[in-house]
Amino acid sequence: MDLWFHRFAMQNQRAKNCAVYVSTWNEHVAGYYAICTGGLEKEAAPGSFARGRPDPIPVIILARLAVDAGAQGKGVGRALLRDALARCFTAAAAAGAAAVVVHALDQSAKDFYLRHADFRELPGEPLHLLLPMKGIAQIVGQ
């Protein structure tokens, strides 16, 4: 897993910059994700999605998602993503958010997100992905 988790996760959670959720297995961290609120400039969003929305568009950012090397390939990442999307859906219903935005670390991470949900690329930002709440509702069965 990455340096951010070990050095900054607790600090950011205490400061209320994000919420960090951890998955454990045999008392070891198998993976984690962090979510926070944010805004997406209308001009950065796909036209059909941006139409009729405020500027900036309220979103929830899936800021981090990582799986320990020993837990990779065992469905931990998929389970973490599903849990993150379910939490984002609940938060959006309570506070208002139109989508989840991910800034994928690299092409491999982008491929992971595209494999597991109907994320769309943001125009001009091939590693920035957007998943409208309507798509999340289908995933979480709402």
MARZAVO-46973 format. One record per residue: residue number from 0; x, y, z of N, C-alpha, C in turn. Coordinates in steps of 0.1 Angstrom, whole numbers, plus 2048, in hexadecimal, padded with zeros to 3 digits. Layout:
N
     k   n.xx   n.yy   n.zz   ca.xx   ca.yy   ca.zz   c.xx   c.yy   c.zz
   NUM      X      Y      Z       X       Y       Z      X      Y      Z
...
This chain:
142
     k   n.xx   n.yy   n.zz   ca.xx   ca.yy   ca.zz   c.xx   c.yy   c.zz
     0    808    7F4    800     800     800     800    809    80C    800
     1    803    817    7FE     80B     823     7FC    80E    82B    808
     2    817    834    806     81C     83D     811    811    846    817
     3    808    84A    80F     7FD     853     814    7F6    84C    81F
     4    7F3    840    81E     7EB     839     829    7F3    839    836
     5    800    836    835     808     835     841    80B    842    847
     6    80D    84C    83F     811     859     845    806    864    846
     7    7FC    863    83E     7F2     86E     83D    7E3    86A    840
     8    7E0    85E    83F     7D2     85A     841    7CC    85F    84E
     9    7D2    85C    859     7CD     85F     866    7CC    86F    867
    10    7D7    875    863     7D8     884     864    7CC    88A    85C
    11    7CA    885    850     7BF     88B     848    7B1    888    84E
    12    7B0    87C    853     7A3     879     859    7A0    881    866
    13    7AA    883    86E     7A9     88B     87A    7A5    89A    877
    14    7AB    89F    86C     7A8     8AC     867    79B    8AE    860
    15    794    8A2    85E     787     8A2     857    789    8A6    848
    16    795    8A3    842     797     8A5     834    792    89A    82C
    17    791    88E    832     78B     883     82B    787    879    835
    18    780    86E    830     77D     863     839    784    857    833
    19    78B    850    83C     793     844     838    78C    838    83D
    20    78B    82E    834     785     821     838    78F    816    835
    21    791    80D    83F     79B     803     83E    795    7F5    83E
    22    79A    7EC    836     796     7DE     836    7A2    7D6    83B
    23    79F    7CD    845     7A9     7C5     84B    7A7    7B6    849
    24    7B1    7AF    849     7B1     7A0     848    7BC    79B    851
    25    7B8    792    85A     7C1     78C     864    7C9    797    86B
    26    7C2    7A2    86F     7C8     7AD     877    7D2    7B5    86F
    27    7D2    7B4    862     7DB     7BC     859    7D2    7C4    850
    28    7D7    7CF    84C     7D0     7D8     843    7D1    7D2    835
    29    7C5    7CE    82F     7C5     7C9     822    7C3    7D4    817
    30    7BD    7DF    81B     7BB     7EA     812    7B4    7F5    819
    31    7B2    800    812     7AB     80B     817    7A6    814    80C
    32    79D    81D    80F     79A     828     806    797    834    80E
    33    798    840    807     795     84D     80E    78B    854    804
    34    781    85B    80A     778     863     803    777    871    809
    35    774    87A    800     772     888     805    768    88F    7FB
    36    763    89A    7FF     75B     8A2     7F7    763    8AB    7EE
    37    75D    8AF    7E3     764     8B8     7DA    75A    8BE    7D0
    38    760    8C6    7C7     758     8CC     7BC    75F    8CA    7AF
    39    757    8C8    7A5     75C     8C6     797    757    8D2    78F
    40    760    8D9    789     75D     8E4     781    754    8DF    775
    41    749    8E6    772     740     8E2     767    748    8E0    75A
    42    751    8E8    757     758     8E7     74A    761    8DB    74A
    43    764    8D5    755     76C     8C8     755    764    8BC    754
    44    756    8BD    755     74D     8B2     755    748    8AF    747
    45    744    8A3    744     73D     8A0     737    731    8A9    736
    46    72E    8AE    72A     723     8B7     728    715    8B2    72D
    47    712    8A6    729     705     8A0     72D    704    89F    73C
    48    70F    89D    743     70F     89C     752    70E    8A9    758
    49    715    8B3    753     716     8C0     759    709    8C9    757
    50    701    8C6    74D     6F6     8CE     74A    6EC    8CE    755
    51    6E8    8DB    759     6DF     8DD     764    6E4    8DB    772
    52    6F1    8DA    773     6F8     8D9     780    6FF    8E6    784
    53    701    8E8    792     708     8F4     796    717    8F3    792
    54    71D    8FE    794     72C     8FF     791    732    904    79E
    55    73B    8FC    7A4     73F     8EF     7A1    734    8E5    7A4
    56    735    8D9    79D     72C     8CE     7A0    730    8C7    7AD
    57    728    8C5    7B6     72C     8BE     7C3    72E    8AF    7C0
    58    73A    8AA    7C4     73E     89C     7C2    744    897    7CF
    59    745    88A    7CF     74D     883     7D9    759    87E    7D2
    60    765    880    7D8     771     87C     7D2    776    86F    7D9
    61    778    865    7D1     77F     859     7D6    78E    85C    7D5
    62    793    861    7E0     7A0     867     7E0    7AB    85C    7DF
    63    7A9    851    7E6     7B3     846     7E6    7AC    839    7E7
    64    7B2    82F    7E1     7AE     821     7E2    7BA    819    7DF
    65    7BE    811    7E9     7CA     809     7E8    7C8    7FB    7EF
    66    7CE    7F1    7E9     7CE     7E4     7EF    7DC    7DF    7F1
    67    7DE    7D9    7FD     7EB     7D4     801    7EF    7C9    7F6
    68    7FC    7C9    7F3     801     7BF     7E9    7FD    7B1    7EC
    69    7FD    7AD    7F8     7F9     79F     7FC    7EB    79C    7FA
    70    7E2    7A7    7F9     7D4     7A5     7F8    7CF    7A7    7E9
    71    7D8    7AB    7E0     7D4     7AE     7D3    7D0    7A1    7CC
    72    7C6    7A2    7C3     7C1     797     7BB    7B7    78E    7C2
    73    7B3    793    7CE     7AA     78B     7D6    79C    792    7D8
    74    799    79C    7D0     78C     7A3     7D0    78B    7AE    7DB
    75    796    7B1    7E2     796     7BC     7EC    794    7C9    7E5
    76    79A    7CC    7DA     798     7D9     7D4    78A    7DB    7CF
    77    784    7D0    7C9     777     7D1     7C4    76D    7D3    7D0
    78    76F    7CC    7DB     767     7CE     7E7    768    7DC    7ED
    79    774    7E1    7ED     777     7EF     7F2    770    7F9    7E9
    80    771    7F7    7DC     76A     801     7D3    75B    800    7D5
    81    755    7F4    7D6     747     7F3     7D8    743    7FA    7E5
    82    74A    7F8    7F0     747     7FE     7FD    748    80D    7FC
    83    753    812    7F5     754     820     7F3    749    826    7EC
    84    745    820    7E1     739     825     7D9    72C    825    7E1
    85    72A    81B    7E9     71E     81A     7F1    71E    826    7FC
    86    72A    828    802     72B     833     80B    729    841    804
    87    72F    842    7F9     72D     84F     7F1    71E    851    7ED
    88    717    846    7EA     709     847     7E6    701    84C    7F2
    89    704    846    7FE     6FD     84A     80A    700    859    80E
    90    70D    85C    80D     711     86A     810    70A    874    806
    91    709    870    7F9     703     879     7EF    6F4    87B    7F2
    92    6EE    871    7F7     6E0     872     7FA    6DE    87B    806
    93    6E7    87B    810     6E6     884     81B    6EA    892    819
    94    6F5    894    811     6FB     8A1     810    6FA    8A7    802
    95    6F8    89F    7F8     6F8     8A3     7EA    705    8A2    7E3
    96    706    89A    7D9     711     898     7D0    70C    891    7C4
    97    711    896    7B8     70C     891     7AC    714    885    7A6
    98    720    882    7AC     729     878     7A6    734    875    7AF
    99    73B    86A    7AC     748     867     7B2    753    86A    7A8
   100    75D    871    7AC     769     873     7A3    775    86C    7A8
   101    77D    866    79F     789     85F     7A3    794    865    79A
   102    79F    868    7A0     7AC     86B     799    7B5    85F    799
   103    7B3    857    78F     7BB     84A     78F    7CA    84D    78F
   104    7D1    845    796     7E0     847     797    7E7    844    78A
   105    7E2    83A    783     7E9     836     776    7DF    82F    76E
   106    7E3    82A    762     7DA     823     759    7D5    816    75F
   107    7DD    80F    767     7D9     803     76E    7CD    805    777
   108    7CF    810    77F     7C4     814     788    7B7    818    781
   109    7B9    81F    776     7AE     823     76E    7A7    817    769
   110    7AE    80D    764     7A8     801     75E    7A0    7F9    769
   111    7A5    7FA    776     79E     7F4     781    790    7FA    783
   112    790    807    783     783     80E     785    77A    80C    779
   113    77F    80C    76D     776     80A     762    771    7FB    761
   114    779    7F2    766     774     7E4     767    769    7E2    771
   115    768    7E9    77B     75F     7E7     786    753    7F0    787
   116    753    7FB    77F     748     804     77F    748    80C    772
   117    73D    812    76F     73B     81A     763    740    828    764
   118    74D    829    768     753     836     769    755    83C    75B
   119    755    849    75A     758     850     74D    764    859    74F
   120    76C    85A    744     777     863     744    772    871    744
   121    779    87A    74C     776     888     74B    77D    88E    73F
   122    777    896    737     77C     89C     72B    78A    8A2    72D
   123    794    89D    725     7A1     8A3     726    7AA    89D    732
   124    7A4    895    73A     7AB     88F     746    7A9    880    746
   125    7B2    879    73E     7AF     86B     73D    7B0    862    749
   126    7B7    867    754     7B7     860     760    7AD    865    76B
   127    7A5    86F    767     79B     874     770    78D    86E    76C
   128    787    867    775     77B     860     772    76F    865    77A
   129    763    863    774     757     868     77B    74C    85C    77A
   130    745    85A    785     73A     851     785    72E    858    78C
   131    724    85B    783     718     861     789    711    859    793
   132    70A    85F    79C     703     858     7A7    6F9    84E    7A1
   133    6F3    851    795     6EA     848     78F    6F1    83B    78C
   134    6FD    83B    788     705     82F     786    708    827    793
   135    70B    82F    79D     70D     829     7AA    701    823    7B0
   136    6F5    829    7AE     6E9     823     7B2    6E7    815    7AD
   137    6EA    813    7A0     6E9     806     79A    6F3    7FC    7A0
   138    6FE    800    7A4     708     7F7     7AA    704    7F3    7B8
   139    6FF    7FD    7C0     6FB     7FA     7CE    6ED    7F5    7CF
   140    6E6    7F4    7C4     6D8     7EF     7C4    6CE    7F8    7C9
   141    6CF    805    7C7     6C5     80F     7CC    6BD    814    7C0
